[in-house]
Amino acid sequence: MLRFEVLILGNSSATPMFERHPTSQVVNYNEQLFLIDCGEGTQMQLSKYGIKSNRIDHIFISHLHGDHYLGLVGLVSSMHLVGRKADLHIYGPAALQEILELHFKYSETVIRYNIIFHPTNPDQEEILFESRMLTVRSFPLIHRIACTGFRFDEGKRAASLRADKVEALKIPKVYFAALKKGIDYVDPQGNVFAASELTLPAPASRSYAFCSDTVRHPIYLSSIEGADLLYHESTFLHEMLDRAKETFHTTSLEAAEIAKETHVKKLLLGHYSARYRTLQPLLEEAQAIFPNTELSVEGKWFLV
C-alpha cells in the first residue's frame, strides 16, 4: 500500500509553550514529502524527527500570522547552505513573496536554487498541485486575515492481483499492469480471462484536509466533506467561545461538530492555546460529539 501519513512538527497557537511548537506538518505521500506551514523552529523539528529538508519540494503556507510562517526564511536559507539544487515550490499569500525577497535582499543572500512562488487565492477553492496520484487544493477559511486550508486527495488506486489465479495461469509479469487497470488477459491460444476475475477491487482513494486558523463558518464545509483525516484547529475549550469568535478561532467542541457534519472519518485537534498545559479536556470535549478524535502530538505520524 502506498504510504499516506502526516507528521506533526508543531501544534501550538501563537507562541511556543509547554514544549509545543508553532504550526507545521509534513505530509508523506508515497515518499514524496510536502510541508504545511512553517512556524518558528520548524527546521529544528525536521532534524529532531529525522526528516531531511532537501526531500521537501513543496511548501504550503496558510496565512501570514507569524506562528505559521516565521520559520520559513530560516528553512529556505538552510536549504541553500547545505547545497540544495532542486527547485522549491512555495504556495502562499501573495505578500509572502515580497517578505522572502526583502529578507534575502537585506542579508545579501543569493539563493543558489530556484524558488518558484505560487500565490494562493483566499477567496475560492483552487488546485495548487497535481500529479498522476495526488491533487492538492487550497480553499478559503475565515480568519482575521486572508487564510486558506489545504486538501490532499489521492487519485484512483490500482486493483491488486489475485496471486493464486495469476500464478495458476502462468500469466507473464508484463501483463500485470494492464490487469490492474482492468484490461482482460488473452493467452496465446486466444482464451480470454477477465481482469475482474484476476484482481481484487481497488482500495478506496484517501484524503487529508488541513484547517489552520478559522472561525466556524459554512464557507469551507464542502471542501473538507468526507475526508479520511481532518486536522482542524481547536484553540479553545467551548467555555471560551466568545474569545474564539473574537480572535477568529474555533473551539474543540465546534471542531467536533464540524467533523460530524462533514462526515469525515477521523478528526485531529491542534493549534492549542498557550493557556492549556494539559490537553485532555479539549480531547474529551470533542470526543463527546465525535468519538473518533485524537490530539495531534508532536513527533507522531498519523495514517490517512
BABAKOL-266731 format. One record per residue: y, z, x of N, C-alpha, C, O in turn. Coordinates in steps of 0.02 Angstrom, whole numbers, plus 32768, in hexadecimal, padded with zeros to 4 digits. Example, Ala and Ser with C-alpha at 12.3 -4.5 7.8 and 13.67 -1.06 7.14 Angstrom:
// BABAKOL-266731
7EE4818682947F1F818682677F5B818682947F5A81A782C8/7F90816282827FCB816582AC8002818A828580398192829E/
END
This chain:
// BABAKOL-266731
7FC48000802A800080008000803F8000802C80428023805E/80707FD8801880AF7FD7803D80D3801A803780D780368000/80ED8032806E81118072806D815480698048817880388052/81638099801E81A4809B7FFB81B380E57FF2819781067FC7/81E180FF801B81EE8146801C823581548033825681298051/824C81908024829181A48032829081E4805C826F8215804A/82B581E4809482BD821E80BE8302823C80B38334821980BA/8305827C80A28345829D8098835F82B780DB833F82E080FC/8399829E80F083BA82B6812D83EF82EB811E83FA83188146/840F82E580E48442831580D0844783188085844082E58063/84548354806A8456835C8021848C838C800B848B83A47FD2/84BC839B803884F283C98026852F83A3800D853B836A8021/855683C37FE3859583A47FCC85CE83BF7FF585CE83F9800A/85FF83968001863F83A88020863983BF80688654839E8095/861783F680758615841280B985CD842380CD85A4843280A2/85BE8421810E857D843B8125857B8486811785AC84AA8123/8543849E80FE853E84E480EB84F584F980E784CB84D280D0/84E6853680FE84A3855280F9846E852281178438851A80FB/848085048150845484D58173844684968149841484748154/847184888119846D844A80F384A5841D810A84DD84338115/849583DC811184C483AB812B84E0838080F284C1837C80BD/8519835F80FC8533833280C9850482F780BB84D482EB80E1/851182D4808684E382A3806B84D1826C809C84FC824D80BB/8490825F80A28476822680C6842B822280B98408825580B4/841281E480B383CB81D980A683B3819A80CA83DB816C80D7/8373819880DA8353815B80F38321814480C082F7816B80A8/8324810480AE82F180E6808382C580BB80B082DE808F80D3/828480C780AE8254809F80D4822D807480A38206808D807B/8238803380A8820F8005808181E87FD980B182047FAD80D1/81A77FE580B5817B7FBD80DF81957FB9812781957F848146/81AB7FF4814181C47FFC818582087FDB8191821E7FD781CB/82297FC4815E826F7FAF816382997FE9814B829280008113/82C78001817782ED803D81688333802D815183568003816E/8349804F811C838C804A810083AA808F80FF838880C180F1/83EB8094810F840E80D4810D843D80D580D1846480A780C6/8439810B80AA8467811580728495814F8083847E8187808E/84D58141808485098171809684FE818C80DD84C7818A80F9/853581A680F9853281B98140856481F2814C859681E9816F/8555822B812F857F82658138857E827E81808557826781A9/85AA82AD818E85B082CA81D0856C82E381E98548830581C4/855A82D28227851C82EA824484E082BE823784A882D08249/84EA8284821784B1825A8205848982448243844C82468242/84AD823082788487821882B2845E825082D28429824282EE/8475828D82CE844E82C582E8841082D182BC83DB82E282D5/841882C9827B83DF82D0824D83AC82998258836F82A58256/83C3825C8264839582258274836B823782B1832F822D82B1/838C825082E58369826383228339829C83158300829B832D/834F82CD82EE8325830882E082E482F482BE82AF831182CC/82E882C3829182AD82B0826A828B82718283826282528260/829C825D82C18276822882E2828481E182CB825981B682D0/82C081D582B182D28193829B8300817282CF8336818D82DD/82EC813B82EB83158117831B834B80F082F6833B80C682CB/838A80FE830583C180E082DF83C1809482E383D5807382B4/83AA8078831A83AB802F83208376800C82F683737FCE82F5/834C803382D4831F801582A383428008826083287FE68235/837E8024825983A4801D821A83D17FE1821F83FC7FDD824B/83C97FB181F283F27F7481F284227F7181B6844E7F4781B4/84197F9E818684427F9D814984577FE48137842D80118131/84997FEE813084B58030811F84DF802980DF850A7FFE80DB/84D1805380AE84F38051806D851D80918066850380C88069/855F8089805B858C80C1805385A680C2800C85C280917FF4/859C80FA7FE985AC80FE7FA285F781027F94861080E37F65/861B812A7FBE866381327FB2868381537FEF86608166801E/86C4815A7FED86EA816E802886FF81B78028873481C88044/86D981E3800B86E1822A801886BB823A8057868482218063/86D98265808186C1826D80C58678828380CB8657827080FB/866082AA809B861B82C180A085E8828A809585AC82958098/8600824D808885D38214807F85DB81DE80B485B381AF80B6/860E81E480DF861581AE8111862E81C481558631819B8183/86428203815E86628216819D8633821381DA864B82168213/85F3820D81CF85C58204820785BD81BC821C859A81AE824D/85DC818D81F885CE8146820485EB812E824685C8810A826B/862881408256864681298295861D814082D08610811982FE/8607817E82CF85DE81978306859C8173830C858681638343/857C816682D3853C814482D3854380FC82ED851C80E68317/857580D982D48581809482E9859280918334857B80648358/85B980C1834B85CB80C48392858E80D283BE858680B583F3/856380FF83A78527810F83CE84F780D383D184D780C78404/84F380AE839B84CB8071839C84E3804283D284BC802283F5/8525803E83D985448015840D8532802F845285218008847F/85358071845B852A808E849D84E1808884B484D4808684F0/84B380868486846C8080849984558037849C8419802984A2/84858009849784757FC384A4845D7F9A8469843A7F698472/84717FAE842D845C7F8783F384747F3F83FA84AC7F338411/844A7F0F83E4845D7EC983E484577EA9839F84787E778390/842E7EC6837484237EAA833284607EB5830684857EE5830E/846B7E8782D684A17E8E82A684977ECE827D845F7EE2826F/84CF7EED826A84CE7F27823E84F67F1681FF85317F048203/84D67F1C81C584F77F0E8185850D7F50816784E57F7E815E/854D7F54815685697F90813785857F7D80F385AC7F4D80ED/85717FA180BF85867F94807B85AD7FD18062859380098065/85EA7FC7804B86118000803486547FEA801A86627FAE8017/867E801A800686C1800A7FEC86E87FE0801E86E17FE9805B/87117FB2800587357F838030875D7FA6806787617F8E809F/877B7FE0805787A580038087877E801E80C2879B802E80F6/873D802480BC8714803D80F3871780108130871580278168/871D7FCF812487237FA1815D87617FB08186875F7FB081C3/879A7FBD816587D77FCE818887D0801081AE87E8801681E6/87AE8040819087A4808181B1877D807781F2879080938226/8748805181F087208044822C87498020826187488033829C/876E7FED824C87957FC6827C87CB7FF0829E87D87FE782D9/87EA801D8278881D8049829587FF807882CA881D808382FF/87C6809382BB87A580BF82EB8797809A832C87A480B38363/877C805E8326876A8038836287A8801F838787A9801A83C4/87DD80108360881B7FF9837F8839803083AC884A802383E5/8840806C8391886380A083B6883780C483E9885080E98413/87F680B983E687CA80D3841B87BB809D844E879780A7847E/87D88061844187CE8027846D8783801B8477876B801284AF/875F801B843F8717800F844087097FC98427871F7FB583F1/86E47FA3844E86CE7F60843A86837F63842E865C7F66845D/86707F6283EF86297F6683DD86067F2683F4861D7EEF83E7/85CD7F2E841685AB7EF58435857D7ECF840485637E9B8415/85747EE983C9854A7EC6839885767EB6835B85AD7ECF8355/855C7E8C833085837E7782F6857C7EAA82BD85457EBE82AA/85B67EBF82A385B77EE6826685CC7EB7822D86037E9C822E/85A07EAF81FE85AE7E8381C585BD7EAF818985927ED2816F/85FB7EAD817286117EDB813E860F7EB980FA86267E8180F2/85F27EDC80C985EC7EC2808586107EF2805585F67F288047/864B7EE1803C866E7F0E800E86497F137FCB86327EE17FB0/86437F4F7FB286217F5A7F7286547F587F3986907F637F43/863B7F4A7EFE86657F477EC286587F857E9786217F8D7E7D/868A7FB17E90867F7FEF7E6B86817FE67E1F867980167DF9/868C7FA87E0986977F9D7DC1865B7F7D7D9E86597F7C7D61/862C7F637DC485F37F437DA385B67F437DD185BC7F487E0E/857B7F3C7DB3853E7F397DDA853B7EF77DFF854F7EC37DE5/85227EF97E3D851A7EBB7E6484E17EC37E9684D17EFA7EAC/84C37E8A7EA9848E7E8A7EDB84AF7E897F2084DA7E607F2E/84997EB87F4A84B47EBD7F8E84847EA07FC2849A7E827FF3/84447EA97FB784117E937FE783D57E7A7FC083C27E967F8D/83B77E447FD9837D7E297FB7834E7E097FE983627DDF8011/830F7E1D7FE782DB7DFF800F82A27DEE7FE182A77DF77FA4/826B7DD57FFC82337DC17FD282187DFC7FAA82017DF37F71/82197E387FC881F87E717FA882287EA97F9582117EDC7F7B/82697EA27FA282967EDA7F9282DB7EC07F7F82F57E927F9F/82F77EDE7F4B833B7ECF7F3683627F117F32834A7F427F17/839E7F117F4F83C97F4C7F4C84087F3B7F25842B7F0B7F35/84167F627EF284527F587EC884807F947ECE846B7FCC7EDA/84C17F877EC584F07FBE7EBB85037FBF7E7284FD7F8E7E4E/851A7FF97E5B85317FFF7E16856780347E12856880627E3B/8595802E7DE385CF805C7DE085BC80A27DCA859480AC7D9C/85D980D37DEC85D781187DD7861E812E7DC6864E81097DD4/862581687DA8866881807D93867781BF7DBB865F81F57DAB/86A181B77DEE86B481EE7E19870081EF7E1F872181C67E00/871A821D7E47876382227E4E878081E47E7187B981D27E64/875981C47E9C876C81857EBB873481537EAE86FE81667E96/873F81147EBE870D80E07EB286CC80F27ED586CB81077F0F/869580EB7EB0865481027EC9861C80D87EAB862080C47E70/85E980C97ED285B080A47EB8856F80C87EC7856980EE7EF7/853E80BC7E9C84FA80D07EA984D480947EC484F0805D7EC9/8496809F7ED7846D80697EF28427806D7ED4840C80A47EC9/840A80337EC783C580307EAE839C7FFF7ED783B17FC77EE4/836180177EEC83327FEF7F1382F77FDC7EE682D380087ECE/82EE7F9B7EDB82B87F837EB082877F597ED982997F297EFA/82487F6D7ED482137F477EF682037F087ECF82047F087E91/81F37ED27EF381DF7E947ED381987E987EB881777ECC7EBE/81817E637E9C813D7E617E7F810A7E6A7EB6810A7E457EE8/80DE7E9A7EAD80AB7EA87EDF806D7E7E7ED4805D7E6A7E9C/804A7E717F0A800F7E457F077FD37E6C7EEC7FCD7EA97EF4/7FA67E477ECB7F677E647EB67F3D7E757EF37F497E5A7F29/7F0D7EA17EEB7EDF7EB17F227E9B7E927F147E877E8A7EDB/7E797E7F7F4A7E397E5D7F437E017E8E7F2F7E037EC97F41/7DD27E757F097D957E9B7EFB7D647E8A7F337D417E587F31/7D627EB57F647D3E7EA77FA27CF57E967F967CD97E6B7FB7/7CD57EB97F677C8E7EAD7F5B7C817E657F457C527E457F5D/7CAA7E4C7F177CA07E087EFD7CB37DD37F317C917DA17F38/7CEA7DDF7F557D007DB07F887CCC7DAA7FBF7CBD7D737FD7/7CB07DE27FD47C7D7DE180087C3D7DC17FF07C1C7D9C8016/7C2B7DCD7FB17BED7DB07F967BF17D647F947BBF7D427F9E/7C2D7D4A7F877C367D017F837C457CE37FC77C4B7CA67FCE/7C4C7D0E7FFA7C5C7CF7803E7C9B7CCB803E7C9D7C96805D/7CCE7CE2801B7D0D7CBC80187D327CC3805A7D3D7CFC8070/7D467C8D807A7D6B7C9180BA7DAE7CB580B27DCE7CB1807D/7DC37CD880E67E007CFE80E47E3D7CD380D67E707CEB80BC/7E397C9380E77E737C6780DE7E877C6280947EBF7C4F8084/7E597C7380667E677C6E801F7E807CB080017E937CB37FC6/7E817CE680287E917D27800D7ED87D2A7FF07EE37D447FB9/7F087D0F80157F4D7D117FFE7F567CED7FBB7F7A7D047F8F/7F347CB37FB47F397C8C7F767F1B7CB37F3C7F367CB37F05/7EE27CD47F487EC37CFB7F137EF17D327EFB7EF77D3E7EBF/7F127D537F2A7F3F7D8A7F187F7A7D717EEE7F987D977EC8/7F8B7D317EF57FC17D147ECF7FA97CF87E8C7FD07CDD7E65/7F687CFE7E7E7F4D7CE77E3E7F317CA17E3F7F247C847E0A/7F277C847E7A7F0C7C407E7F7EC17C437E847EA67C667EAF/7E9E7C1F7E597E557C217E577E377C057E977E567BDD7EBA/7DF97C1B7EA67DD57C037EE17DA27BCF7ECC7D7C7BD97E9C/7DA17B977EEF7D717B617EE37D457B5B7F217D5E7B4D7F57/7D047B667F197CD87B647F537CC77B1B7F657CD87AEE7F3F/7CA57B107F9E7C967ACB7FB47C6D7AA37F817C6F7A657F82/7C497AC47F557C217AA17F237C497A927EE37C2F7A747EB4/7C897AA67EE37CB37A997EA97CB17ACE7E747CD07AC57E3F/7C8F7B057E817C8D7B3C7E507CCF7B627E527CEA7B727E87/7CEA7B717E177D2A7B937E127D1F7BDD7E027CFA7BEF7DD4/7D3F7C087E2A7D3C7C507E1F7D837C697E127DB07C647E3C/7D8C7C857DD77DCF7C997DC17DEA7CD27DED7DC77D027DFD/7E287CCA7DFF7E487CFE7E287E487D417E047E427D757E24/7E4E7D407DC27E507D7E7D9C7E0F7DA57DA17E0E7DE27D98/7DD77D827DB07D977DA37DB67D8A7DBC7DFD7D5D7DE47E09/7DB27DA37E2C7DA87DB47E727DDD7DE57E8C7DDC7DF87EC7/7E0B7DF97E617E417E267E757E497E5E7E427E337E5A7E09/7E6A7E937E597E7F7EC97E2D7EC87EBE7E1B7EED7EA07E43/7EDF7ED57DE17F257EC97DCD7F567EE57E027F497F187E22/7F8D7EC27E097FC17ED97E397FDD7F1B7E237FE97F267DE8/7FEA7F487E52800A7F887E4180517F7B7E2780707F487E37/80697FA87DFE80AD7FA17DE480E17FA67E1C80D77FCC7E4B/81167F807E17814C7F837E4781717FC67E4181727FE47E0B/818E7FDD7E7881AE801F7E7A81F980187E8282127FE47E98/821D804E7E718266804C7E77828280917E87826780C47E73/82BA80907EAC82DD80CE7EBF832680C67EAE834680957EC1/834280F77E8B838980F67E7983AC81337E978392816A7E97/83E881267EB2840F81597ED4845381607EB1847A81307EB0/8460819A7E9684A081A97E7784C181E07E9F84AD821A7E9B/84F481CE7EC4851681FF7EEF854682297EC5852F82527E9D/8587821F7ECC85B782497EAA85CD82287E6885E781F17E68/85C3824C7E3185D682307DF185D882667DBC85B082957DBD/8605825F7D8D860282867D5085D082637D2285C582277D27/85B282897CF68583826B7CC685A882377C9C85DC82467C7E/858C81FA7C9985AD81C47C75857A818F7C63854D81817C8B/858081707C28854E813E7C14855280FC7C3B852580D37C36/858780F27C62859180B27C838558809F7CB2854A80637CBB/853780D07CCF850480BF7D0184BC80CA7CE9848D80BE7D10/84B380DF7CAC847080EF7C95844180B47C96840780BA7CA9/845980797C82842D803E7C828419802A7CC883E4800C7CD2/8442803B7CFA843380297D3F83FC80537D5E83DD803E7D8F/83EF808E7D4283BB80B97D5D837E80BD7D2F834E80DF7D3F/8380809A7CF7834C809D7CC5830780907CE482FD805E7D07/82D880BD7CD7829280B27CE9828280B77D33824B80A47D48/82B080D07D5C82A280D57DA4826881047DB1826081367D8E/824080F47DE2820881207DF5822281617E13820681967E07/8257815C7E3A827581977E5982C181917E5282DF815F7E65/82DF81C57E38832881C87E31834382037E59832F823C7E4D/837081F57E888396822A7EA883D9822E7E8383FE81FD7E80/83E782687E67842582707E42844882AF7E59842A82E57E5D/848882A97E6784AE82E47E7B84A9831A7E4784AA830D7E0B/84A583587E5F84A283927E3284C983CA7E5584AE83FC7E6B/850A83BF7E59853483E97E83853784317E6A853984607E92/8536843B7E288540847E7E0B850984907DD984E884647DBE/850184D07DCD84DD84E77D93850784D97D55854484D07D5A/84E784D77D1B850B84C27CDE853F84F57CC8856D84E37CA3/853A85327CE0856E85637CD085B185507CEF85E5856B7CDD/85AF85207D1F85EB85077D4085FF84C27D25861F849B7D48/85EC84B37CE785F884717CCB8642845E7CCD865384257CDE/866F848B7CBE86B6847B7CBF86CC84667D0586F284377D0D/86B3848A7D3786C484787D7D86A584357D9086C3840E7DB4/866984287D76864983E87D83867383AE7D68867E837C7D8A/868A83B67D2B86B383817D0D86F583797D31870D83417D3B/871283B17D45875283AF7D68874D838A7DAA877C83677DBE/871583917DCC870B83717E0E86E283317E0A86D183157E3D/86D3831A7DCD86AC82DD7DC2866682E37DE2865082B67E07/8645831A7DD2860183257DE985D383347DAE85EA83367D75/859383407DBD8560834A7D8A853D838C7D96853783A37DCE/852783AB7D6084FF83E87D6684B583D67D6A84A1839E7D5B/848C84057D7F844483F87D84842683EC7D3F83F883C47D37/843F840F7D0C842784047CC8843883BD7CB1840E839B7C93/847583A67CC0848883627CAD845E832E7CD1844A82FC7CB3/845083397D118426830B7D3783E283047D1683C682CD7D11/83C6833D7D008385833C7CDF838883177C9C835B82F17C8B/83BD83227C7683C482FF7C3683CA82B47C4283AF828C7C1B/83ED82A07C7683F482597C8783B0823C7C99839F82057C83/838A82607CC2834782497CD5831B823F7C9882F7820E7C93/831E826E7C6A82F682697C2D830D822E7C0382E382097BE9/834D82267BFB836981F17BD1835881AB7BED834E817C7BC6/835681A47C2E834B81637C4D830281567C5F82F281237C7E/82D681847C4C828E817B7C54827881707C9C824A81497CA9/829981927CCB8282818D7D10824381B87D17823581E37CED/821E81AB7D4D81DF81D07D5581E982127D7A81C782437D6B/821782137DA98221824F7DD1826B82567DE3828C82247DF1/828382947DE382CA82A37DF382CE82CC7E3282A982FD7E3B/82FB82B87E5F830C82DF7E9A835382F97E93838282D27E88/835C833A7E99839F83577E9783BD83577EDD839983587F0F/840083577EE0842183587F21846C83617F1A8485836B7EE3/848F835D7F5384D783657F5684EB83AB7F3E851783B37F13/84CA83DC7F5A84D284217F448515843F7F5A852A84357F93/853584637F2E857384857F3E856684BB7F73853184DB7F74/859784C57F9F859184F97FD28590853F7FB58581856F7FD9/859F85477F75859C85897F57855485A17F4F854985DD7F44/852385747F5484DD85877F4784B7858C7F8984A785597FA8/84A885C97F9D847C85D27FD7843385C47FC2840E85A47FE7/842185DD7F8883DD85D37F6D83E0859D7F37840B859E7F0B/83B2856D7F3B83B485337F0F838385377ED48384850D7EA8/835985697ED48326856F7EA0834485707E5A832685527E2D/837D85907E4E8399858F7E0A83AA85487DF283A285397DB7/83C1851D7E1E83CF84D87E0B838F84B47DF7838E848F7DC6/835A84BF7E1E831A84A07E0F82FF84B87DCC82E984907DA3/830184F87DC082E785137D81830E84FA7D4582F284EC7D11/835084F57D4D837984DC7D16836684957D04836284847CC9/835B846A7D37834984257D2B8302841E7D1082F683F77CE1/82D384447D2B828D843F7D16828384547CCE8253843F7CAD/82AF847E7CB482AA84917C6D82B584567C3F829E84567C06/82D984237C5782E683E67C3182B883AE7C46829E83897C1C/82AF83A77C888288836F7CA48259838D7CD8826C83967D11/821B839C7CC481ED83C07CF081E0839F7D3381D983C17D66/81DD835D7D3681CD833B7D75820C83347DA0822282FD7DAF/8227836D7DB2826383717DDB825383967E1B822E83C77E1B/8270837F7E53826A83A27E9382AE83A97EB282DC83827EA4/82B483DA7EDE82F083DF7F0882E983AF7F4382B483AB7F62/831E83897F52831E83647F90832283967FC9834B83C47FC8/82F7838E7FFB82F283BC803382FA8394807382D88362807D/832883AA809E8334838580DC82F58382810782D383B48111/82E78347812082AD833C814B826F832A8125823B831F8144/8271832880E38236831980BB823882D180A1826C82B98089/81FF82B080A681F8826C808A81E08273804181B3829B8032/81FD824B801581E982497FD081D082037FBF81F381D17FCA/819381FE7FA4817781BD7F92819981A27F5381A981C87F25/81A581617F5381C181407F188188812C7EEA8194810F7EB5/
END
